[in-house]
Amino acid sequence: MIFYLHGFDATSPGNHEKMRQLQFIDPDVRLISYSTLHPKHDMQHLLKEVAKQMKHSDDPAPLMVGVGLGAYWAERIGFLNGLKSVLINPNLHPEDNMQGKIDRPEEYADIANKCVSQFREKNTHKAMCIFSVNDEMFDNQQLASELSAYYSIDWDDVQPHKFPQLAAHLPKIKAFKLA
């Protein structure tokens, strides 16, 4: 089972296409949707939804996959549920870069402060990251340097921020899920 968490652009048709591509890894791909606008509510909702979905699956190793803001959540929700996660062009600092786009971006900082201390150290090797070299939204070199001590980093020379084509990375994602 793969849980797919969309980015800030929740209604993008690219989300459906990414889910179809992920079905080459596992036919059971589930969209876990969230508002993107209310971080504290989103966190509670995502925790409840993932727990509920896991009760209805016999997959011994479900995987979280998120793009952009969805990768922010995939890392945290995956950690809190003991799941591996794949972070694609993760938005690591929505409290800084979502100003004016959501109601309470400061809630992300509050979530970070209340999360398990040093959670990335405790989550080492349980996530893999895929970054676009040509991401038009973020400085992925900087973001990769924040995560490289904890997770494996893969680079893509072609895809933009929304990462419409996962095909080149599906074998690595599948191997990571099965490892």
C-alpha positions as CSV (number, residue, x, y, z in Angstrom):
1,M,0.0,0.0,0.0
2,I,1.2,3.5,-0.8
3,F,-0.2,6.6,0.7
4,Y,0.1,9.6,-1.6
5,L,0.1,13.1,-0.1
6,H,-0.4,15.9,-2.7
7,G,1.4,19.2,-2.5
8,F,-0.1,22.7,-1.9
9,D,-1.9,22.5,-5.3
10,A,-4.4,19.8,-4.2
11,T,-6.6,20.0,-7.2
12,S,-3.8,19.5,-9.8
13,P,-4.5,16.8,-12.4
14,G,-0.9,15.8,-12.0
15,N,-1.8,14.2,-8.6
16,H,-3.9,11.5,-10.3
17,E,-1.2,10.9,-12.9
18,K,1.5,10.4,-10.1
19,M,-0.9,8.0,-8.3
20,R,-1.3,6.0,-11.6
21,Q,2.5,5.8,-11.9
22,L,2.9,4.6,-8.3
23,Q,0.6,1.7,-9.1
24,F,3.5,0.2,-11.0
25,I,5.1,-0.3,-7.6
26,D,1.9,-1.3,-5.7
27,P,-1.6,-1.5,-7.1
28,D,-3.0,-0.2,-3.8
29,V,-2.3,3.6,-3.9
30,R,-4.4,5.7,-1.7
31,L,-4.8,9.5,-1.8
32,I,-4.9,11.0,1.6
33,S,-6.2,14.5,1.0
34,Y,-5.9,17.4,3.4
35,S,-6.8,21.1,3.4
36,T,-3.3,22.6,3.0
37,L,-4.6,25.7,4.8
38,H,-4.8,24.7,8.4
39,P,-1.6,22.9,9.6
40,K,-2.7,21.8,13.0
41,H,-6.0,20.4,11.7
42,D,-4.2,18.8,8.8
43,M,-1.8,17.0,11.1
44,Q,-4.6,15.5,13.2
45,H,-6.6,14.6,10.1
46,L,-3.6,12.9,8.4
47,L,-2.8,10.9,11.5
48,K,-6.3,9.7,11.9
49,E,-6.7,8.9,8.1
50,V,-3.5,6.9,7.9
51,A,-4.3,5.0,11.1
52,K,-7.7,4.2,9.7
53,Q,-6.4,3.1,6.3
54,M,-3.7,0.9,7.9
55,K,-6.3,-1.1,9.8
56,H,-7.8,-2.1,6.4
57,S,-4.6,-3.4,4.8
58,D,-2.5,-6.4,5.3
59,D,0.6,-4.8,3.7
60,P,3.4,-5.3,6.2
61,A,5.3,-2.2,4.9
62,P,3.1,0.6,3.7
63,L,4.9,3.6,2.1
64,M,4.2,7.3,2.4
65,V,5.0,9.4,-0.8
66,G,4.6,13.1,-0.8
67,V,5.5,16.0,-3.2
68,G,6.3,19.5,-2.0
69,L,4.1,20.3,1.0
70,G,2.9,16.6,0.9
71,A,6.5,15.6,1.5
72,Y,6.6,17.7,4.6
73,W,3.7,15.7,5.9
74,A,4.9,12.4,4.6
75,E,8.1,12.7,6.6
76,R,6.3,13.5,9.8
77,I,3.3,11.3,9.5
78,G,5.5,8.4,8.3
79,F,7.8,8.8,11.3
80,L,4.9,9.0,13.8
81,N,3.4,5.8,12.2
82,G,6.6,3.9,11.8
83,L,6.4,4.0,8.0
84,K,9.1,4.6,5.4
85,S,8.6,7.7,3.3
86,V,9.6,9.1,-0.1
87,L,10.0,12.9,-0.1
88,I,9.9,14.5,-3.5
89,N,11.0,18.1,-3.7
90,P,10.0,18.5,0.0
91,N,8.9,21.8,1.4
92,L,10.9,21.7,4.6
93,H,10.0,25.2,5.8
94,P,6.4,26.1,5.1
95,E,6.4,28.4,8.1
96,D,8.7,30.6,6.0
97,N,7.6,30.1,2.4
98,M,3.8,29.8,2.8
99,Q,3.3,33.3,4.1
100,G,0.3,34.8,2.4
101,K,-0.8,31.4,1.0
102,I,-2.3,29.9,4.1
103,D,-4.1,31.2,7.1
104,R,-1.6,30.3,9.9
105,P,1.8,29.4,8.5
106,E,3.2,29.9,12.0
107,E,1.5,26.7,13.0
108,Y,4.2,24.8,11.1
109,A,6.8,26.2,13.5
110,D,4.6,25.3,16.4
111,I,4.3,21.7,15.0
112,A,8.1,21.5,14.6
113,N,8.6,22.6,18.2
114,K,6.1,20.1,19.5
115,C,7.2,17.2,17.4
116,V,9.5,14.5,18.8
117,S,12.9,16.1,19.5
118,Q,15.5,15.2,16.9
119,F,13.0,13.1,15.0
120,R,15.2,12.9,11.9
121,E,18.0,11.2,13.9
122,K,15.4,8.7,15.1
123,N,14.1,8.4,11.5
124,T,17.5,7.9,9.8
125,H,17.4,5.7,6.7
126,K,13.6,5.5,6.8
127,A,13.1,8.1,4.1
128,M,14.5,8.7,0.7
129,C,14.5,12.1,-1.0
130,I,14.2,12.9,-4.7
131,F,15.1,16.5,-5.7
132,S,14.8,18.3,-9.0
133,V,17.9,20.0,-10.1
134,N,15.7,22.6,-11.8
135,D,13.1,23.2,-9.1
136,E,11.6,26.6,-9.7
137,M,10.3,26.9,-6.1
138,F,13.1,25.9,-3.7
139,D,16.9,25.9,-3.4
140,N,17.1,22.1,-3.4
141,Q,20.9,22.1,-2.8
142,Q,20.3,23.7,0.6
143,L,17.3,21.4,1.4
144,A,19.4,18.3,0.4
145,S,22.2,19.5,2.7
146,E,19.7,19.6,5.6
147,L,18.5,16.0,4.9
148,S,21.6,14.2,3.6
149,A,22.9,13.2,7.1
150,Y,19.7,11.2,7.6
151,Y,18.3,10.1,4.2
152,S,19.5,9.0,0.8
153,I,19.3,11.7,-1.8
154,D,18.6,11.2,-5.5
155,W,18.7,14.0,-8.1
156,D,16.6,14.4,-11.2
157,D,17.9,16.6,-14.1
158,V,14.6,16.9,-16.0
159,Q,11.5,17.3,-13.7
160,P,10.2,20.6,-12.4
161,H,8.9,21.2,-8.8
162,K,5.6,19.4,-9.2
163,F,7.5,16.3,-10.6
164,P,4.9,15.1,-13.1
165,Q,7.0,12.0,-14.3
166,L,8.1,9.6,-11.6
167,A,9.0,6.8,-14.1
168,A,12.8,7.1,-13.9
169,H,12.6,6.8,-10.1
170,L,10.0,4.0,-9.8
171,P,12.6,1.2,-9.5
172,K,14.4,2.9,-6.7
173,I,11.2,3.7,-4.9
174,K,10.1,0.1,-5.2
175,A,13.4,-1.2,-3.9
176,F,13.2,1.2,-1.0
177,K,9.7,0.0,-0.1
178,L,10.7,-3.6,-0.3
179,A,14.0,-3.3,1.6
